[in-house]
């Protein structure tokens, strides 16, 4: 069975979308039962790295959204104070 090529983690920064797509491939491979012990270990390691990357990306986006909402709130408050 052809196993999917791992996405190199040392190349260009991996996007959230590419990381989640690779995680889906890893899960399918693990669920298939066709991976040997060493391959399973490597897939789990890669998966953990990808999960950490995705979590960090989600955290950064969430922080950005919070900052935008705070900025909008301040703008509304300042607009209301000058009216």
C-alpha positions as CSV (number, residue, x, y, z in Angstrom):
1,X,0.0,0.0,0.0
2,X,1.3,3.4,-0.9
3,X,1.9,5.5,2.2
4,X,1.5,9.3,1.9
5,X,4.6,11.4,1.7
6,X,5.1,13.4,4.9
7,X,5.1,17.1,4.5
8,X,8.6,18.4,5.4
9,X,8.3,20.5,8.5
10,X,11.6,22.3,7.9
11,X,10.6,23.9,4.6
12,X,8.4,26.9,4.1
13,X,6.0,27.6,7.0
14,X,3.2,25.1,6.9
15,X,-0.3,26.5,6.6
16,X,-3.1,25.5,8.9
17,X,-4.9,24.0,6.0
18,X,-2.0,21.9,4.8
19,X,-1.3,20.7,8.4
20,X,-4.9,19.6,8.9
21,X,-4.9,17.8,5.5
22,X,-1.8,16.0,6.5
23,X,-3.3,15.1,9.9
24,X,-6.2,13.5,8.0
25,X,-3.8,11.5,5.9
26,X,-2.0,10.3,9.1
27,X,-5.3,9.3,10.8
28,X,-6.4,7.4,7.7
29,X,-3.1,5.5,7.6
30,X,-3.2,4.7,11.3
31,X,-6.9,3.6,11.0
32,X,-6.0,1.3,8.1
33,X,-4.0,-0.9,10.4
34,X,-1.3,-1.2,7.7
35,X,1.4,0.8,9.5
36,X,4.1,-1.1,11.2
37,X,5.4,-0.3,14.7
38,X,8.1,2.1,13.6
39,X,5.9,3.8,11.0
40,X,3.2,4.2,13.6
41,X,5.7,5.9,16.0
42,X,6.9,8.3,13.2
43,X,3.3,9.1,12.2
44,X,2.4,9.8,15.8
45,X,5.4,12.1,16.2
46,X,4.5,13.9,13.0
47,X,0.9,14.1,14.1
48,X,1.8,15.6,17.5
49,X,3.9,18.3,15.8
50,X,1.1,19.1,13.4
51,X,-1.4,19.3,16.2
52,X,0.8,21.7,18.1
53,X,1.3,23.8,15.0
54,X,-2.5,23.9,14.5
55,X,-3.2,24.8,18.1
56,X,-0.7,27.7,17.9
57,X,-2.2,28.9,14.7
58,X,-5.7,28.8,16.2
59,X,-4.5,30.6,19.3
60,X,-2.9,33.4,17.2
61,X,-6.0,33.8,15.1
62,X,-8.2,33.9,18.3
63,X,-5.9,36.5,19.8
64,X,-6.2,38.6,16.6
65,X,-10.0,38.4,16.7
66,X,-10.0,39.5,20.3
67,X,-7.8,42.4,19.4
68,X,-10.1,43.4,16.6
69,X,-13.1,43.2,18.8
70,X,-11.4,45.4,21.5
71,X,-10.4,47.9,18.8
72,X,-14.0,48.1,17.5
73,X,-15.3,48.5,21.1
74,X,-12.8,51.4,21.7
75,X,-13.8,53.0,18.4
76,X,-17.5,52.8,19.3
77,X,-16.8,54.2,22.8
78,X,-14.7,57.0,21.4
79,X,-17.3,57.7,18.7
80,X,-20.1,57.8,21.3
81,X,-18.1,60.1,23.6
82,X,-17.6,62.7,20.8
83,X,-21.2,62.6,19.6
